[in-house]
Structure formats: C-alpha cells, structure tokens
Amino acid sequence: MSHRPMPADPMIQQLIRQAQRAQMGRRTLLAGAGAGAAALALAACSTGGASAKPTAAADKSASDKTLNWDNWALYIDIDDAGNYPTLDAFTEQTGIKVKYTEAVDDNNTYYGKVKDQLALGQDIGADTVCLTDWMVGRLIRFGYVQELDHANIPNLANLTPTLVDVDFDPGRTMSVPWQGGFAGICWNKEKLPGGLASVEDLWDPSLKGRVGVLSEMRDTMGLLMLDAGVDISGDWTDDDYNAAIDVLQKQVSDGQIRNIKGNSYKEDLVNEDTLAAIVWSGDITQLNAENGDKWEFIVPEKGGTLWNDNFVVPIGSQRKANAEALINYYYEPEVAAEVAAYVNYITPVVGAKEAAMAIDPELANNQLIFPDDATLAKAQVFRSLTGPEEQKYDAAFQSILLGA
C-alpha cells in the first residue's frame, strides 16, 4: 500500500509537477490563473473524455443471481472466520451470491480507476459501490449511475426522513445511504495520556512526524477550516479555504504530518507510525476492539465533519435488481442494527436503534451510532461545491498530496 494517495490519472500527475516546477502559489491555483492550474483543475474532475451520458446496461438479474459489491475497509459485520454474517443470511434468503470487496481506499483513487469505463457505459466489475455524498453527486451529474426502482426497495420507507431529500439527489432516485459518520481526531492513549482537544493540538512539536491526516479533502480541510472558526456548511470563501491550505502546507513542509492517506491510515495507527490523526469515527472503535483499547476519538471542540456513504448502481451493471434486493435487505431495522453493532457508524435506518436495544443497550446509547441533537450540533456537513469550485479546491489539495 502506498504511503500517500496519488492521483490515478497520469495527466493529473504531470500537470501538478508542471505547476510545482513553475512555483505557482496556492493562491494562484485557487484563483484559476494560469493555463497549468486551469488544466490541472479540469483533469482532477475529468469525465474521462465522454461528451454524452452513457446508457444503462440491460438488467439480467432474473437469470444471474450474483452481485459484486465494492466498499470501504471495516465497513460490514465480519466474524472470526472471516465470513460476513449478514451477507450470508442475505444469500440464504434470496439465493443471490455476493462477492464483497474492500476496494475503496478513498473516493478519488476509486474514481480514478473506474471513470474511463463509466464514461463508456462499461461494467466496472461492481454492481453496487458505496461512495461519499460529494462523489455520488459527481457520478449523478455525469450520468454514471442507474436510476433505482423504489418498488424493489419497499424498506426504503425506513430511511431517516432528513436523508430523503438531499441536494445532490432529491428523492433518492439514484442513491441510498449505507452508513454515515464523523471525521474528528484520535490519539494513542498509551503514548499521549494527556489527550487532545483540538486540531491545533496536532501541531504540538512533540508530535512532529507522528501525525496523520485524511486524503479526503472535505474531511481534512473541513476540520482545518472549522478549527479556524469557519462555518463549512455556509457561504465560506476562497480566502477561508486558502488559509486552511496554508496551514496544511506548512505542517507537511515542516514534517509535522507524516502521512496523508485514505482508509489505510489505520495501519499507521496500529504500527505507531502515527500517534495522532484526523480519522473517521467508526474505525477507531473497531481498531480498539481488534488491538486493545489504545485510541481515543473525539469530535474536536470547534467541530467535526458529518457525512454519508451511499449505495449506487454503476451505469454498466447488469444486476441492478439484485443490488436493489441487497439495499432492501439492509434497510430491515434488525439487519441495520447488526451491522451497526460491528461498524459503529451512524445507521440511516429508522427502527435500528430500537432493534439495537435488544442486542446491547449500551450500543443503542452510543452517540457515534445513534447521535442525539446535541451530538449532531457538534458537526457540520461540508457544503456542496459547484463544478468549478470542486476543480480548483481539489487541485490545490492534490498539489499538497503529491508533494507530501
């Protein structure tokens, strides 16, 4: 596994190197000045060259009872033998055999691997994949996912009402939430018994070279902006973003930050390459269960980010009805509670909390899984970006990742 995420598209790598050789400032990148910065921004969100939206593949679910599901690591229930109990129960119930793959390390690297096939309407090898809100919004804009048949998902009636109408997919015609969570900070309690309270604490000189941050721009930049007092859900400006980019660049250049990673950041915590990091909430609970109670997670004093990962059916999948059957199954409250008991992320399923009470009352009262209004008030959703905004902000962020 690479020690840092790299843009998957060679064009992006070349353009970033050109920009760095020209010593283009981050403010120039954000302003969009210069051909190199503009080309970089466009490449970072490339559609793969398609000029028209592809056509959905014909569905063969009736004659093909298989399904390929790509997801993130530590994101489904698993037993000591390496089996997935809820998936096994789904297969027994429906006859649909599922190949489950931990193929997503972060949104950008996954998209980089499949965007050219998506643009051509080809099968990417996954019939459903769970990606984060903003990436799902991009896939919908480009026409890279199939419309869902709600008649095949009656349990969608159990979707938390606040998640039904989202700006990137009103009415959930193209996507359905899988799990949600917080991005916050964590630390090794054995090495840092005094703990941390804020993002600013990550920059303590005693942690030099032992800090990790996420390669997901909205989480890392969101926490840095929140630490500076910016409302990331509101109408913040280029200057607000740029100030946080300056902080990130300084901490990378000074060697304070050791690694910028996707889901593989967990390995750095386990082997103690990093002692403190910007992380995702549920991962830490699972790491503690697997490695001893070594880490503490908090939403920082000034706030954390809140997000959802969502099921989509890629445009080239020929098993859409099978994927809809899978989604419907995981929207049964008892099944959602079983998954939540393992992954420790926020379930989007109404009734899952009550079902969790039967499993473990302590689980049902866990604020990282079933947050109340007070807990939710500590986090903000990174506002949706326009296409041009996404291009320039991603370009500035990726330029730091390449040089990290």
LOTI-489902 format. One line per 3 residues: their letters; for each residue y, z, x of N, C-alpha, C, CB. Coordinates in steps of 0.05 Angstrom, whole numbers. Atoms other than C-alpha are relative to their C-alpha. Glycine has a CB too. Layout:
BEGIN
a) Y,Z,X,Y,Z,X,Y,Z,X,Y,Z,X  ...
This chain:
BEGIN
msh) -24,0,17,0,0,0,25,0,18,0,25,-19  -25,2,-16,68,-20,27,16,26,-1,17,-23,-10  -17,-24,-1,115,36,48,26,-4,-15,6,8,28
rpm) -23,5,17,170,4,7,-4,-24,-17,26,-2,18  3,24,17,175,-45,-51,16,-23,12,8,6,-28  -14,24,-9,193,-116,-31,2,-19,-24,-14,-13,24
pad) -1,20,21,219,-169,-78,-23,-20,3,27,-14,0  23,17,-2,159,-212,-95,7,-29,6,-16,1,-25  -7,27,-3,197,-277,-93,12,-5,28,21,-8,-22
pmi) -11,5,-27,208,-305,-22,29,-8,0,-17,-21,14  -28,8,2,273,-335,-46,19,24,0,5,-17,-25  -16,-24,1,299,-266,-61,3,12,28,-11,20,-20
qql) -1,-11,-27,280,-241,8,18,-15,18,-29,1,11  -16,16,-18,313,-299,42,30,4,-6,-7,-30,-3  -28,-2,8,378,-292,2,11,27,8,3,-4,-30
irq) -10,-26,-8,382,-217,16,5,1,30,-21,22,-8  -4,1,-29,373,-229,90,25,-15,7,-24,-13,14  -25,16,-5,428,-282,88,24,17,-6,0,-25,-17
aqr) -23,-17,7,474,-233,53,4,22,21,-5,13,-27  -3,-21,-20,459,-179,104,10,-11,27,-27,14,5  -10,12,-25,470,-226,163,30,-6,-2,-16,-25,6
aqm) -29,6,4,537,-245,133,16,26,-3,4,-17,-24  -13,-26,3,552,-170,128,16,2,-25,17,6,25  -13,-2,26,570,-176,55,0,29,-9,-13,-19,-21
grr) -1,-28,10,594,-109,28,-12,2,-27,29,9,0  12,-5,26,563,-78,-33,21,-6,-22,-10,28,-3  -20,6,20,629,-85,-69,2,-30,-5,27,11,8
tll) -1,29,3,627,-160,-56,-24,-8,-18,-1,-14,27  23,6,16,557,-162,-85,5,6,-30,-25,15,9  -5,-8,28,579,-125,-148,21,-18,-12,8,29,-1
aga) -21,17,11,640,-169,-156,-10,-28,-5,24,-1,19  12,26,4,595,-230,-153,13,-21,18,2,-8,-28  -14,19,-17,638,-262,-99,-19,-10,21,25,13,13
gag) 16,12,-21,605,-310,-50,-25,-13,-11,-7,21,20  23,14,10,550,-360,-61,-26,15,5,-1,-28,13  25,-14,-7,498,-317,-26,-5,22,-21,2,12,27
aaa) 4,-21,19,509,-258,-73,-6,-11,-27,25,17,-2  5,12,27,511,-302,-135,-29,-11,-1,20,-22,-6  27,11,0,447,-338,-115,-21,22,0,-4,-18,24
lal) 18,-22,-1,413,-272,-99,-3,13,-27,10,21,20  1,-12,26,431,-243,-166,-16,-17,-19,28,5,-11  14,17,18,405,-303,-202,-30,0,6,10,-29,1
aac) 28,0,-8,340,-303,-162,-14,25,-9,-3,-4,30  12,-26,7,328,-230,-176,-10,1,-29,20,23,5  8,0,28,323,-244,-250,-10,-27,-9,23,9,-18
stg) 8,28,5,294,-314,-245,-21,-1,-22,-11,-12,25  20,5,21,255,-341,-304,-23,-16,10,13,-14,-23  21,16,-10,211,-380,-257,4,-29,-3,-26,8,-13
gas) -8,29,2,247,-445,-270,-5,-13,-27,-15,-14,21  5,12,26,228,-455,-342,26,-5,-15,-18,18,-17  -25,7,15,281,-490,-385,-4,5,-29,8,-28,5
akp) 6,-5,28,246,-478,-452,-20,22,-3,-10,-26,-14  19,-23,4,209,-419,-481,-28,-11,-4,9,17,-24  28,9,3,133,-426,-476,-11,5,-28,-17,13,21
taa) 13,-3,26,87,-430,-536,-23,20,3,-11,-27,-11  21,-20,-1,40,-373,-553,-28,-13,-1,3,19,-24  28,10,-1,-34,-385,-538,-14,5,-27,-16,13,22
adk) 16,-4,24,-83,-393,-595,-17,25,3,-18,-25,-6  15,-25,-1,-118,-328,-613,-30,-5,-4,11,20,-21  29,3,2,-193,-326,-601,-14,27,-3,-11,-14,24
sas) 11,-27,2,-203,-252,-615,-25,2,-17,21,19,-10  23,-2,18,-252,-265,-671,-26,-6,14,4,-20,-23  25,8,-14,-302,-296,-623,-2,12,28,-2,-30,2
dkt) 0,-11,-27,-283,-259,-559,8,30,-1,20,-16,19  -5,-29,3,-290,-183,-563,4,13,27,-23,13,-16  -8,-13,-25,-258,-167,-496,30,2,1,-11,-17,24
lnw) -29,-5,-2,-190,-144,-474,6,9,28,10,21,-21  -9,-9,-26,-154,-137,-407,27,14,-4,3,-24,20  -24,-17,4,-102,-81,-404,10,8,27,-6,25,-18
dnw) -13,-8,-25,-54,-73,-345,19,23,-6,16,-23,13  -16,-24,5,-20,-5,-339,7,13,27,-14,20,-18  -8,-15,-23,11,44,-290,-23,20,8,26,15,-5
aly) 19,-20,-8,-29,96,-250,5,26,-15,2,5,31  -1,-27,13,-45,165,-280,12,-2,-28,17,19,17  -13,5,25,-28,138,-349,-19,-2,-24,17,-25,2
idi) 20,-1,22,-91,147,-391,-19,22,7,-14,-28,-4  19,-21,-5,-143,201,-400,-24,-11,16,-10,12,-27  22,8,-17,-199,199,-349,-17,25,6,10,-13,27
dda) 17,-23,-5,-260,244,-338,-8,1,29,-24,-1,-19  8,-5,-27,-292,270,-275,-17,-23,11,-16,26,3  17,22,-8,-339,210,-273,16,-26,3,-23,-4,-20
gny) -16,24,-2,-281,161,-273,1,-17,-25,-9,-16,22  0,14,26,-291,140,-346,25,7,-16,-25,7,-16  -23,-4,18,-236,133,-398,-10,7,-28,18,-25,-1
ptl) 13,-8,25,-260,174,-458,12,-13,-25,3,30,-4  -11,13,25,-211,146,-510,-6,-30,0,30,5,-2  7,28,0,-224,75,-487,-30,-5,-7,6,-12,28
daf) 28,2,7,-299,86,-491,-4,3,-30,-17,21,16  2,-4,29,-290,112,-562,10,-24,-15,15,25,-8  -11,24,13,-248,51,-579,-21,-22,0,25,-9,14
teq) 21,21,-2,-303,4,-554,-23,6,-20,-11,-2,28  21,-7,19,-355,42,-594,8,-5,-29,-8,30,4  -11,3,27,-311,39,-656,3,-29,-8,26,15,-3
tgi) -8,27,7,-291,-34,-652,-18,-22,12,28,-5,10  16,20,-14,-341,-69,-605,16,-16,20,-11,-19,-20  -17,14,-19,-282,-92,-562,-2,14,27,29,-1,-9
kvk) 3,-11,-27,-296,-82,-487,26,-4,15,-23,-13,15  -26,1,-12,-234,-65,-448,-2,3,31,18,23,-11  -3,-2,-29,-221,-78,-374,28,12,5,-3,-28,15
yte) -25,-14,-4,-168,-27,-355,7,0,30,-2,29,-11  -8,2,-28,-129,-38,-290,26,13,5,1,-30,8  -25,-13,-8,-76,4,-256,15,-20,17,-5,27,15
avd) -12,23,-14,-38,-59,-238,30,2,3,-7,-26,-15  -29,-2,0,34,-36,-248,9,22,19,11,5,-28  -11,-20,-19,68,-1,-189,30,4,-7,-2,-9,29
dnn) -26,-2,12,138,-16,-214,5,-26,-16,23,5,21  -5,23,17,168,-65,-264,6,-26,15,23,6,-19  -8,24,-14,199,-113,-215,-23,-13,16,23,6,19
tyy) 22,12,-15,138,-122,-170,-21,-13,-18,-13,21,18  19,11,19,93,-133,-230,11,-27,-11,-6,19,-23  -12,25,11,142,-184,-260,0,-22,21,29,6,-9
gkv) 0,20,-21,147,-219,-193,-26,-14,3,8,13,26  27,12,-3,72,-231,-193,-7,-19,-23,-21,22,1  9,15,23,68,-260,-263,21,-18,-13,-9,20,-21
kdq) -21,14,14,135,-292,-280,-4,-30,-1,27,6,13  3,29,0,117,-363,-260,-21,-8,-20,-8,-9,28  20,6,20,54,-361,-303,11,4,-28,-25,18,4
lal) -12,-5,26,93,-331,-361,18,-23,-8,16,26,1  -19,22,6,145,-386,-356,-15,-25,-9,17,-6,24  16,23,7,89,-438,-363,-18,6,-24,-17,-9,23
gqd) 17,-7,23,56,-401,-421,-29,5,7,1,-21,-20  28,-3,-9,-6,-388,-379,-10,29,-3,-2,-9,30  13,-26,1,-55,-330,-382,5,14,27,-30,-3,-6
iga) -5,-15,-25,-34,-277,-331,-23,19,7,26,16,-3  23,-18,-5,-101,-241,-335,2,26,-14,-3,4,30  -3,-25,16,-75,-186,-380,6,-8,-29,22,18,12
dtv) -6,5,28,-77,-187,-456,20,19,-12,-26,2,-17  -22,-18,6,-31,-128,-460,7,15,25,-8,20,-23  -10,-15,-23,12,-92,-409,22,19,-10,10,-19,22
clt) -21,-19,8,57,-31,-414,22,0,21,-13,29,-3  -23,1,-17,126,-40,-384,24,14,-13,7,-30,7  -22,-17,9,192,-4,-389,20,-16,-17,14,12,25
dwm) -18,11,20,245,-16,-442,15,-25,10,19,21,-10  -18,21,-9,292,-58,-400,-16,-25,8,16,10,23  16,23,-7,237,-103,-373,-11,-14,-24,-23,8,19
vgr) 10,12,25,208,-113,-442,23,-16,-13,-10,22,-19  -22,15,10,278,-133,-464,3,-27,14,26,16,4  -1,25,-15,278,-186,-409,-22,-20,-10,-2,5,30
lir) 22,17,8,210,-213,-429,4,-11,-28,-27,16,0  -5,10,27,231,-218,-502,22,-21,1,9,24,-18  -21,20,-2,295,-255,-483,-10,-27,10,23,10,19
fgy) 10,25,-12,256,-306,-442,-22,-12,-17,-10,6,27  22,10,16,203,-315,-496,-27,2,13,5,-29,-6  25,-3,-16,147,-289,-452,-21,18,-14,7,12,27
vqe) 19,-17,14,113,-244,-504,-4,-10,-28,9,30,0  7,9,27,80,-256,-571,9,19,-22,-30,-5,-2  -8,-17,22,103,-231,-638,-25,15,-11,13,-17,-23
ldh) 22,-17,9,60,-174,-664,-3,-3,-30,4,29,8  6,1,28,26,-177,-732,-4,29,-9,-26,-17,-6  1,-28,9,42,-109,-763,-22,6,-19,27,8,-12
ani) 22,-4,19,-12,-120,-815,-26,9,15,-6,-26,-15  23,-8,-16,-62,-109,-758,5,28,13,-5,-20,22  -7,-26,-12,-27,-44,-737,10,19,-22,22,-4,23
pnl) -10,-17,21,-23,-1,-800,8,28,10,-22,4,-21  -8,-26,-10,-18,62,-758,28,0,12,-20,9,21  -28,2,-9,50,37,-736,18,17,-18,9,-29,2
anl) -15,-18,18,73,79,-795,4,27,13,-15,3,-27  -3,-26,-14,64,138,-747,20,-1,23,-27,8,11  -20,2,-22,117,112,-698,24,18,-6,9,-29,4
tpt) -23,-17,2,172,162,-686,24,-16,-10,7,14,27  -21,16,13,230,138,-731,22,-9,19,12,15,-22  -22,8,-18,282,138,-675,-7,-22,19,8,25,17
lvd) 9,22,-18,240,87,-636,-6,-26,-15,-25,9,15  6,24,16,233,36,-693,20,-22,6,0,7,-29  -21,20,-4,300,1,-684,13,5,26,20,0,-23
vdf) -12,-2,-26,317,-8,-611,15,-26,5,-21,6,22  -17,23,-3,370,-56,-586,-15,-24,11,23,7,17  14,23,-12,321,-99,-546,-22,-11,-18,-12,8,27
dpg) 22,10,18,270,-105,-603,3,13,-27,-28,6,12  -4,-12,27,297,-88,-673,-25,-4,-17,24,-12,-14  23,1,18,240,-71,-720,-27,-1,15,2,-23,-17
rtm) 24,0,-16,190,-72,-663,-19,-23,-7,-16,26,-3  16,24,6,167,-143,-676,-15,-10,24,18,-22,-11  12,11,-24,149,-156,-603,-12,22,18,21,-15,15
svp) 9,-21,-18,134,-88,-572,-5,26,-16,21,5,22  7,-26,12,106,-19,-588,-1,21,22,-26,-1,-17  0,-20,-22,118,45,-547,-28,10,6,17,23,-8
wqg) 24,-13,-10,60,72,-506,5,29,6,-11,-15,25  -8,-27,-6,89,134,-474,29,0,9,-19,12,22  -27,-3,-11,158,160,-455,1,23,20,20,5,-23
gfa) -2,-22,-19,183,208,-404,28,3,12,-20,-4,23  -24,-6,-14,237,236,-360,-2,-8,29,8,30,-3  -2,1,-29,259,219,-290,17,24,8,12,-27,11
gic) -15,-24,-9,281,282,-253,-7,4,30,-8,25,-16  6,-6,-28,269,316,-186,-23,20,2,25,11,14  21,-19,-5,210,353,-157,1,8,29,-28,-12,-8
wnk) 2,-9,-28,194,392,-94,-26,15,4,24,19,7  24,-15,-8,136,423,-57,7,30,1,-10,-10,28  -7,-28,2,138,496,-76,-9,17,24,-13,12,-25
ekl) 9,-15,-23,99,519,-15,20,-4,23,-28,-10,9  -18,6,-22,148,485,33,29,7,-6,-2,-29,8  -27,-5,9,211,497,-8,0,21,-21,14,-26,-10
pgg) 3,-21,20,202,564,-42,26,6,-15,-10,25,12  -25,-5,13,276,568,-58,6,-19,-23,22,-1,20  -4,19,21,272,507,-102,25,-17,2,-1,14,-26
las) -23,18,2,323,454,-121,12,2,-28,-7,-29,8  -13,0,27,373,449,-178,13,-26,-7,20,22,-1  -15,24,5,407,382,-170,-8,-22,19,30,6,3
ved) 4,23,-18,403,313,-139,14,5,27,11,-26,-13  -15,-7,-25,455,337,-89,-17,16,19,26,15,-7  17,-16,-17,403,386,-63,-19,-17,17,-15,20,-17
lwd) 17,17,-15,361,328,-40,12,-8,27,-7,-25,-16  -14,9,-24,413,313,13,4,23,20,27,-12,-7  -2,-22,-19,406,381,47,-11,-9,27,-16,25,-10
psl) 9,9,-27,400,369,123,-29,8,7,19,10,21  27,-9,-6,336,409,125,-22,-18,-11,-4,28,-11  19,19,12,302,354,84,2,-28,12,4,-1,-30
kgr) -3,26,-12,321,297,129,-26,-13,6,18,1,25  25,14,-4,266,245,129,-23,8,-17,-7,2,28  22,-11,17,226,282,76,6,-4,-30,-5,29,6
vgv) -8,5,28,259,255,12,-9,-27,-9,31,3,-3  7,26,12,233,200,-34,16,-5,-25,-30,0,-6  -13,7,25,267,162,-89,-16,-24,-12,30,-8,4
lse) 15,20,14,241,112,-140,11,-28,3,-2,6,-30  -9,28,-2,244,36,-135,8,-11,-27,-23,-17,12  -11,7,26,261,34,-209,30,5,0,-14,16,-23
mrd) -28,-2,-3,335,20,-206,13,19,-20,13,-27,-3  -13,-16,21,353,53,-273,-6,30,3,-10,-9,-27  6,-29,-4,319,119,-254,14,11,24,-30,4,2
tmg) -14,-10,-24,344,127,-183,30,-1,-3,-9,-16,25  -29,3,3,414,100,-197,9,17,-24,7,-29,-4  -8,-17,23,415,136,-264,4,29,8,-21,-2,-22
llm) -3,-27,-8,403,203,-232,24,4,19,-26,10,14  -23,-2,-18,454,190,-177,27,-1,-16,-1,-22,21  -24,2,16,506,169,-229,4,25,-17,-2,-24,-18
lda) -2,-25,16,491,229,-273,9,23,18,-27,7,-12  -8,-21,-18,499,274,-212,30,-1,6,-16,-2,26  -29,3,-5,569,245,-204,16,4,-26,5,-28,11
gvd) -14,-5,25,585,261,-277,4,-24,-17,26,12,6  -3,24,16,577,191,-305,-19,1,-24,-6,-25,17  17,3,24,551,181,-376,-14,-27,1,18,3,-26
isg) 14,25,-5,498,129,-362,-7,-14,-26,-25,5,16  5,13,25,488,115,-436,25,-12,-12,-11,21,-20  -26,9,10,562,98,-445,11,-24,15,20,22,1
dwt) -13,23,-12,612,47,-420,9,5,28,23,-9,-18  -8,-4,-28,610,61,-346,6,-27,13,-23,14,15  -12,24,-13,640,11,-297,-14,-7,26,29,4,4
ddd) 10,8,-27,624,-27,-233,7,21,20,13,-27,8  -8,-21,-19,662,27,-196,-19,24,-1,29,9,-4  18,-22,4,617,81,-225,-27,-6,14,-4,7,-30
yna) 25,8,-12,555,43,-204,3,-2,30,-10,-26,-12  -4,4,-28,584,25,-137,2,26,16,26,-16,4  -1,-26,-14,599,97,-119,-28,11,4,17,20,-17
aid) 27,-9,-3,526,114,-131,-15,-17,21,-15,0,-27  12,17,-21,504,54,-89,9,10,28,9,-29,-5  -9,-10,-26,547,82,-33,-15,25,9,31,6,-1
vlq) 16,-25,-6,511,149,-37,-28,-8,9,-1,18,-25  27,8,-7,443,116,-36,-1,-14,27,-11,-19,-22  -1,13,-26,462,71,22,3,19,23,22,-21,1
kqv) -5,-20,-22,487,130,63,-25,16,5,23,19,-8  24,-17,-4,424,171,51,-23,-16,12,-9,12,-27  20,17,-13,380,112,70,7,-5,29,-3,-27,-15
sdg) -9,6,-27,421,94,131,-2,25,19,29,-9,0  1,-25,-16,424,167,155,-29,10,4,16,21,-14  28,-9,-4,348,174,149,-7,23,-18,-5,6,28
qir) 6,-22,18,352,227,95,-23,-8,-19,25,8,-17  20,10,18,310,184,48,-22,-14,17,12,-20,-21  23,11,-15,241,168,77,-10,-26,-12,-22,21,3
nik) 13,22,14,213,121,24,13,-5,-27,-29,5,-3  -8,8,27,234,82,-38,-24,-15,-11,26,-19,1  26,11,10,172,69,-79,-2,0,-30,-23,16,12
gns) 8,-1,27,142,56,-146,-20,22,-4,-11,-27,-10  19,-21,7,83,94,-174,-15,11,25,-21,-11,-19  14,-10,-24,54,101,-103,14,23,14,-4,-23,19
yke) -14,-23,-12,105,155,-88,-17,25,0,27,5,-14  17,-24,3,52,205,-109,-15,6,26,-19,-3,-23  16,-3,-25,13,193,-44,17,14,21,-9,-27,10
dlv) -18,-13,-20,74,214,-3,3,29,-5,27,-14,0  -2,-29,6,79,280,-40,-26,14,8,5,3,-31  25,-13,-6,5,294,-31,-4,3,30,-23,-17,-12
ned) 4,-2,-29,4,279,44,24,13,14,-5,-27,12  -24,-15,-9,72,315,51,18,-17,18,-9,25,15  -20,17,-13,108,255,80,27,6,-13,-7,-30,-3
tla) -24,-9,14,159,275,27,-5,27,-12,8,-21,-22  1,-27,11,174,346,6,16,3,-26,10,20,20  -16,0,24,223,329,-49,6,-29,-8,27,17,3
aiv) -2,28,8,235,267,-91,12,-2,-28,-26,-14,2  -5,8,27,262,233,-152,-26,-11,-11,24,-21,-2  27,5,10,200,227,-196,-1,-3,-30,-19,22,9
wsg) 5,1,29,171,216,-265,-15,25,-9,-16,-26,-8  8,-27,9,155,278,-306,-30,4,-1,11,5,-27  28,-4,4,82,269,-325,-17,-1,25,-10,-19,-19
dit) 15,3,-25,59,250,-255,-3,27,13,14,-19,19  1,-25,-15,75,319,-228,-20,19,-12,28,13,1  20,-17,13,34,356,-280,-28,-9,9,3,-2,-31
qln) 26,10,-7,-25,311,-263,-6,5,30,-2,-30,-5  4,-6,-29,-15,319,-187,-7,30,4,25,-8,16  6,-28,-2,-15,394,-196,-28,6,-9,20,17,-17
aen) 27,-4,10,-79,391,-236,-21,-9,20,-4,-14,-27  19,12,-19,-113,349,-182,1,12,27,5,-29,2  -3,-8,-28,-86,381,-119,9,30,3,21,-17,13
gdk) -10,-28,-1,-68,453,-137,29,0,-9,-2,11,29  -27,-2,12,-3,478,-167,21,1,23,2,26,-18  -17,2,-24,41,454,-109,28,-9,-5,-13,-17,20
wef) -26,13,4,100,419,-142,14,11,-25,-3,-30,-1  -16,-7,23,156,437,-190,17,-23,-8,17,25,6  -16,22,11,190,386,-235,22,12,-18,-17,-20,-16
ivp) -22,-7,19,258,395,-269,16,-24,-6,17,23,13  -22,18,6,309,354,-305,25,13,13,4,-5,-31  -22,-13,-15,370,367,-259,21,10,-19,12,-20,19
ekg) -21,-13,15,429,408,-282,18,-20,-14,17,18,18  -18,20,11,471,346,-293,-14,-22,-15,16,-12,22  14,18,17,417,308,-329,-21,-18,14,19,-18,-13
gtl) 20,18,-9,357,262,-322,0,-25,-18,-28,13,1  2,24,16,338,194,-349,-24,3,-20,-4,-25,17  21,0,21,296,183,-412,-7,-29,-5,10,14,-26
wnd) 9,28,2,254,120,-421,-26,-1,-16,-3,-14,27  26,5,11,194,90,-456,-13,-24,13,2,-5,-31  16,24,-7,139,43,-432,-13,-10,-25,-21,7,22
nfv) 8,12,26,116,-6,-485,-22,-21,4,24,-14,-12  20,21,2,56,-48,-503,14,-27,-6,-21,6,-22  -7,27,8,70,-123,-503,-25,-17,4,24,-11,16
vpi) 21,19,-4,23,-182,-510,11,-25,13,-14,-8,-28  -11,24,-15,38,-236,-457,-5,-26,-15,-12,-1,28  0,25,15,51,-305,-484,-26,-16,3,23,-17,9
gsq) 24,15,-5,-13,-334,-453,-26,13,-9,-2,-7,28  25,-14,8,-62,-283,-481,-13,-13,-24,7,30,-6  16,11,22,-117,-309,-526,-14,22,-16,-20,-21,10
rka) 13,-22,13,-135,-240,-551,20,19,-13,-18,16,20  -21,-16,12,-74,-216,-589,-10,19,-21,22,-19,-12  10,-18,20,-112,-188,-648,-16,23,12,-18,-16,-20
nae) 14,-22,-13,-156,-148,-601,20,20,11,-17,-11,23  -20,-18,-10,-93,-119,-569,13,15,-23,22,-16,15  -11,-14,24,-65,-102,-638,-19,22,-10,6,-20,-22
ali) 20,-21,7,-130,-65,-653,2,23,19,-29,-12,0  -3,-21,-20,-121,-26,-589,25,17,-6,2,-12,28  -25,-14,6,-49,-8,-606,-4,18,-25,23,-19,-5
nyy) 4,-15,25,-70,14,-676,-17,25,5,-14,-18,-21  17,-22,-7,-124,58,-647,15,23,14,-23,-9,18  -15,-20,-15,-76,94,-600,22,12,-16,10,-12,26
yep) -20,-13,18,-29,108,-658,-13,18,-20,15,-22,-14  12,-21,16,-80,153,-691,8,27,13,-32,-3,0  -10,-25,-12,-50,223,-681,-20,15,18,10,19,-22
eva) 20,-15,-15,-115,254,-656,-4,-14,28,-26,2,-15  4,15,-25,-123,199,-603,25,3,17,-6,-30,-6  -25,-4,-15,-50,204,-583,2,27,13,24,-5,-18
aev) 0,-27,-10,-58,278,-574,-19,3,24,-7,21,-21  19,-1,-22,-119,269,-530,11,-13,26,-26,-14,-8  -13,13,-23,-81,221,-485,22,18,11,11,-27,-8
aay) -23,-17,-9,-20,267,-483,-10,24,16,16,10,-24  11,-24,-14,-65,325,-461,-6,-7,29,-25,9,-14  5,8,-28,-81,285,-398,25,-10,14,-21,-22,1
vny) -21,13,-15,-20,244,-381,26,16,1,7,-27,-13  -23,-18,1,33,296,-401,26,-15,-1,-1,17,25  -25,14,6,84,244,-422,6,3,-30,-2,-29,8
itp) -9,-3,28,122,240,-488,-14,-20,-17,31,-3,-2  14,18,18,79,212,-543,19,-10,-22,-25,13,-12  -18,10,21,114,167,-593,-12,2,-28,6,-29,5
vvg) 16,0,24,63,183,-648,6,26,-17,-30,-2,6  -4,-22,18,84,227,-707,-27,11,-8,16,-9,-26  25,-13,6,29,278,-721,-16,8,24,-17,-18,-18
ake) 14,-6,-25,6,281,-649,4,30,8,8,-18,22  -5,-28,-7,38,349,-639,-18,19,-16,30,8,-5  17,-17,16,0,379,-697,-29,-3,9,3,-8,-30
aam) 27,4,-10,-64,348,-671,-4,14,27,-6,-30,3  2,-14,-26,-49,377,-602,-3,30,-3,25,-6,16  3,-29,4,-45,447,-631,-30,7,-2,14,8,-27
aid) 29,-5,2,-120,441,-645,-13,-1,27,-13,-19,-19  11,2,-27,-132,422,-573,8,24,17,9,-26,14  -12,-21,-17,-86,472,-539,28,6,-9,-1,-8,30
pel) -27,-7,9,-26,508,-570,21,-2,23,1,27,-12  -19,2,-22,6,511,-501,8,-29,5,-12,12,26  -6,28,-3,1,436,-496,20,-9,-21,-26,-17,-3
ann) -18,8,22,36,428,-563,28,10,4,-11,9,-27  -27,-12,-5,94,471,-539,12,-9,27,-2,30,0  -10,10,-25,102,433,-473,24,-18,-5,-22,-15,16
qli) -25,15,5,174,407,-472,0,-28,13,24,15,9  2,27,-13,155,348,-427,-16,-19,-17,-12,3,28  16,17,17,107,322,-480,11,-1,-28,-29,11,-1
fpd) -12,-1,27,138,345,-546,27,13,2,-19,16,-19  -26,-12,-5,211,356,-527,15,6,-26,17,-17,18  -18,-6,22,258,390,-576,27,-11,5,1,31,-6
dat) -27,12,-3,330,371,-587,15,10,25,17,6,-25  -14,-12,-23,354,419,-533,-9,-13,26,-5,30,2  10,13,-24,309,387,-481,9,-29,2,-31,1,0
lak) -9,28,0,326,317,-502,30,-3,7,-5,-13,-27  -29,1,-6,400,334,-496,6,0,30,14,24,-13  -4,0,-29,390,342,-421,-4,-27,13,-19,20,13
aqv) 7,27,-11,370,269,-412,16,-22,-15,-30,-6,-2  -14,23,11,404,202,-424,-16,-25,5,28,-2,12  12,26,-3,379,132,-434,20,-18,14,-8,-13,-28
frs) -16,19,-15,407,83,-383,7,-23,-19,-14,-10,26  -7,20,21,447,35,-427,-11,-28,7,31,-1,-2  10,28,-4,423,-36,-438,21,-16,15,-6,-13,-27
ltg) -17,17,-15,452,-86,-390,0,-29,-10,-8,1,30  -1,29,6,475,-157,-403,-15,-14,23,29,-10,-3  13,15,-21,441,-212,-363,15,0,26,-5,-28,-10
pee) -15,0,-25,498,-218,-313,2,27,13,28,-10,-5  0,-27,-11,502,-143,-305,-26,7,14,6,21,-22  26,-6,-12,428,-137,-292,-3,-15,27,-23,-9,-19
qky) 2,16,-24,433,-192,-240,15,13,23,9,-28,-5  -16,-10,-22,489,-162,-200,-8,29,8,30,0,-7  8,-28,-7,466,-89,-204,-27,0,14,-1,17,-25
daa) 26,2,-13,394,-107,-186,4,-11,29,-19,-18,-16  -4,11,-26,420,-149,-128,10,21,20,20,-24,-1  -10,-21,-17,459,-91,-99,-22,21,7,24,14,-13
fqs) 21,-20,-5,400,-43,-107,-22,-12,18,-12,8,-27  21,12,-16,349,-92,-79,8,-4,29,-8,-27,-12  -9,4,-28,392,-104,-17,-5,26,16,29,-8,1
ill) 5,-25,-13,384,-30,-1,-30,4,4,12,24,-16  29,-2,-3,309,-31,-14,-11,-16,23,-14,-8,-26  10,17,-21,299,-88,34,6,12,28,12,-28,-2
ga) -8,-11,-25,336,-51,89,-10,28,5,29,0,3  9,-28,-2,303,16,76,-21,3,21,-10,11,-27
